[in-house]
Amino acid sequence: MIVLKYRDLFQIFDGTNITREQRRELSDYCLNDMGFRILFIECVCEDQELLERNIIEILHYSADYKNMSEEEAVDDLRKKLEHYMRQYEPIDAGLETISFVRVENMGETVTAHKVAGQKESGILGYLSGMRCLPQTLYFTRHGESEYNVLGRIGGDAALSPRGQLYARALADHFNSLPAREPYTVWTSELRRTKQTAADIRAPKRAVRALNELDAGICEGLTYEEMQERFPQEFAWRDQDKLHYRYPWGESYIDIMTRLRPVLSALEDEHNVIVVGHQAVLRCMLGYFLDAKLDELPYMNVPLHTIVKLTSYGYKYKVEMTKLPVECVDTHRKQPKNCSINRTSADALTTVPSHYDTLPSNLWQNSAEAQL
């Protein structure tokens, strides 16, 4: 594999390039004719156990073999491996004038040669921390908060009574699972996530980067109040929710930037329970599920639901478990009319229902507590 770099443009060319002549021709063409700087990535695996596991994953998950019998697929794959091994010439810094990173046995040893610049160093860091073992991660939003009940955004509200019920149900769920491997719980620094995770019997870590999107001057407002006070800002946000930054606050792009080290660390973890917030979990789940950027701000990540991701090959299987504790729905779809000249009714069409005040019957887990 090679990474082609031109200014801030990156492209990945996935190919074997197993001979020095092939690499020389490719390097000369890209550098001289296209102006790209090239970083070759050589993956070497001599651990027999890892090789057998890789073969099994390729047979199970590669589209090349989905219509073949297992016997045919194994035979075809082994013939390919033998063919490449006969021709393979390892990258040699003494014989080749190329930049490269060699990854041996899935990250057991990583060697760099002529790696230059921030971007290439970032690629080196990613490859150095790469984990290719099976992985299970859990994500959940905090329990329903008092601000959720009132339709207010941001802030540092405490859990509602129903949110407290969810915290107990969440703890019961994880505390009752077979303890094959210990869990670790990551929360934000905000109290609603800490309260939600309090009774889970596992080490806990509060991570500042997991704090909810900062709504700036709109912190603590309802959508109705935002439309009344800042109708133009509200319209601009609906027009481009991904890039929109609240005045004195953040955008989804800002969240994605501050989450980078967290996601890199999480890729090397197993059995982590992340108790987070709606916008942050949208970005995190979107990263692992390879969602399109413009889909992130509208992903439905409901309250009182556990999202389990289990790796298979280089993808993740998603399982969602809704715990039986009632809560409000905070998911807002993009309205069709996003003009700054729209009426308040058009602007608020998709705003979820909420209470105007905290009702006393929120302990009830029935339909008696009506919106």
N, C-alpha and C positions, 0 to 999 in steps of 0.2 A: 504494500500500500504506500502511496505517496500523498503528501499534502502540498498543494500548489498555492503559493502566496503571491499576490500582486497588490501592493498597498494594503487596503483593508479587505480585499476580496480573497476568500479561501475556497478551494475546491478539493475534494478527496477523490483520487483515482485509485480504485480498487483493482489490483492486478497482481499477477505472480511476479513478473520481472525477475526471473530466477537466474539469469546469466548476467555477467558484467557488461557484455556487449549491449544487451537490451537496456540496461540501466543507463549506459553511456549515451545511447541514441536518444532515449527519452529525455535525459537531462539536457543534452545539447539542444534538442528541438524546443523544449519548454523555456529554457533560459535564453537562447539566442533568437528564436522566432516569435515567442510569445511574451517574453519578459517576466516570466514567473520564477520566483525562487522556490526550490524544491526541498522538501524534507522527506526522505525515505523512512518508512517504518518496517523493520524486519522482525517478524515473529518466529521464534524458534522454540520448539517443544521436544524435549528428549525424555521427559518423564512418561513412562509407559502407562501409568494409571491415568494421567491427564489426557494422554492421547486417546485411550479407549473411551473416556468420558466424552471427549470432543466428538469422536466418531458417532457415538450414540446420539448426541444432541443434533448433529448434522442429519443423521438418518431420520430423526423424529420431526425436526422442525424446518429443514431446508425444502424450499419449493421444488428443487431439482429432483427430489425423490418421492414426492407425494403420490405419484401414480405408479411407482415401482413396488414390487414385493420386497420384503426385507432382504431376502437372499440376493436378488438382483442388485439392490442398492449397495449392499456391503461389497459385492464383487466389483461394481463400478467404482466405488470410492477408493477401494484399495488399489485398483489399477491406476487411478489418477495419482495417488500418492507415490506409487512406485515410479511412474513416469516422471513426476516432478523431481523426485529424489535423484534419479539418474542424471538429470541436467543441472541440478541446483549448484550454484557457485555462491558461497556465503559472501556477504559484503565485507570487504577488506579495506580498512583505512589506508593501508600501505600501497594498495593498487588502484584505488578509486578516489576521485576528488569530489565526493558528494557529502552532503549533510545527511546524517541518519541517526535513528534511535533503534537499538536492538532490544527487544523484550524477550527474555528467556523464561520458559515454563510459567507463562501467565503472570509475569511480574516478579518472579523470584529474584531475577537479576535484570536490571535495566542499564544499558550503556548508551551514552550520548556522544556524538562526534560532530563538531562544528554547528551545534545548535546555537542560534543567535536571535536576539530580540525578545520582546515581551510575549508575543503570540506563540512563538515556537517554544519558549520556556513554559508557557501555560500548557501546551500539548504534552511536553515532557512530564510536567507535574501530574497531568491527568493519567498518562500511561504508567507513571510510577505508582499511583494509588489504585490502579485498576483491580477490580475484584471480579472473578468469573465463577465464583461458587454460587450454589443455589441460595436464594435470598427470600425472606418473608418480611414485609413491612406493613404496619398498620397505621391508618390515619383516621382521625375523627375531629370534628369541630368540638369546641367546648359545649357544655350543656347550655340549654336556653338561658340567656341572661335577661336581666331586667330591661336592658336597652332593646334586646330582640323583641320582647313583649310590646314595647312602646314604639317599635319601628324606628329607633334611633341608631345611628351608625357610629362606629369608633368608640372612643371612651374607654373607661376601665371599670365597667359595671360589674356587680356581683351576679351570681347565678340567681335565677328565679327559683321558686319552690320546685317547679317541674325540672329545672336544670339540676337541682340538687338530687332529685330522684334519678335523673340520668347518670349523674356521677356515681351513685351507689350501684345502679344497674351495670354500668361500665366496669366498675371494680369487680362486681360479682362475676361478670363474663370472663375477664382475664384471670382473676384469681382462681377460677374453677377449671381453667384449661390445664392439660397435662404439662407438668414442668420439665419438658425434655431439655430445653435451654432457657436460661434466665432472660427476662425482658428488661429493657431499659426504656424509660419514659422521657421524652423530650417535650417541654412545654414552652410557651412564650413567657415573657416576664409579667404578663397581665394576669390579674387575679382570677378571672373566670376560667382560664386554662389550668391554673394551679389548683383551684377548687375542684375542677372536674377530675383531675388526676390524683387527688389527695389520697384516696383509699386503695389505689392499685399497689399491690405489694411488690414494688420494684424500685430500683434506684431512679432518681429523677434529676433532670438537668434542665434548667431554665435558659433558653437561648434567645438573646435579644433580637437576632435576625428573624425569628419566628413571630415577632409582634405584628399585629394587624396593620393593614395599610393606613397611613396617617392621612386623615381627611382634612388636615389644615384648619382653615376657618370654618369648615363645615362639621368639625367634630361635635358629636352629640346632637346633631340636628336630625329631624325626620326628613324624608324626601319632600313632604308637603312644605315644610319650612324652607328647605333649600330652593324649591320652586318659587316660593313667595319672596325670599330675600335675594336670591342669586339666579334668576331665571336663565340668564345668558350662560352662566357657568354650567348649569344643569343641562342645557341643550348641548353645549360643547362636549360635555362628558358622554352624552348619549351618542353623539356623532362619531366619537373615536375613544371608546372607553379604555382601550389598551394603552394609548399614549397620553391620555388626559392626565394632567397633574393638578391636584387641588391646590389653590393658592396657599402657600406656606406648608404644603403637604407633599404627598407622593403620588406616583402613577403605578400602574402594573409593571411597567418597564423598570421602575426603581426597585420594586419588590424583587423582580427577577435578578437584578444586579446584586442585591444584598443577600440573596439566597444561594448564590453560587458556591461559597465555601461550605454551606450547610449541605447542599445536594452532593457535593464531592465527598464529604464525610459520610453521608448517609449511604452512598454507594458501596462503602466498605463495611457496612454494619448489617446485622441480622437480628430479627426479633425486636425491632424498635417500634414503640408506640408513639406516634406524633400527635399530640393534642394541640390543635391550632385554630386558625381563624379562616373564614370563608375565602377571602381574596388570596391569602398565603397558600392555603391548601389547593386552590385552583392552579396556582403556578407550580406547586410541587407535583401534583398528580399529572398535570399537563406535561411536565418534564419526563416523568417515568413512562407515561403512556404515549409520548411523541405526538401530542395534540398540536393542531395548527395554532399559531399565535393569536389569530383573531378570534379563536374559539374560547380562549382562556377566560376572559372576563364574564362569560355567560355560562360556564360549566355549572351544572347543578350539583352542589355539594351540600346535601340537606343536613339539618341538625339531627342529633340523636341517632346517627348512623355510623357504623364502623366500615371503613373501606380497607379491605385486605388485598395487598399486591403480592403475588407469588411469581418469582422469575421462572421462566422456561426458555432455554436458549438465551436469546438476547431481547426477549420481550417479557411482558408481565400479564398474568391473568388477574382479572379484577373480580372480587367477591364483595357484595355489599350486604351488610346485616343491619336491619333497622330494629333497634331495641324498642320494646313496647311502652314508651313514655311519650305522651302527647307533647306537642310543641308548635310554635308558629312556623309558618313557611316564610323564609326570608329571600327566596329566589325571585329576582326581578328580570323579566325578559326585556330586550331592547324594544322600545316603542317604535312604531312605524314612522311617526312624524317626529323628526329630530330638529326641526327648524327652530331658530331662535325667536321666530315670530309666532310659534304655536300657542294655542291656548293652554291654560293650566290643566284643563280636563284632558287634553291630548298628552301633555307631559306626564300626567299621573296615571295614565291608563293602566300601566302594568305594575304599579306599586302594590306590593303585597298588603293584605289586610293586617291590621294590628290594633291593639288596645290604645285608648287615649290615656288611661290611668291604669295603675297596677291593680287588678281585681283581687278580692280576698279569696276567691274560690280556685286559685291556680293550683292548689294542692290536689284538686280533683283530676282524675285521669279519665274523664268522660266528656261527652258532648255538652255537658251543662255549662261549661265555661265557653260561651260563644263569643266570637269576635264581633 
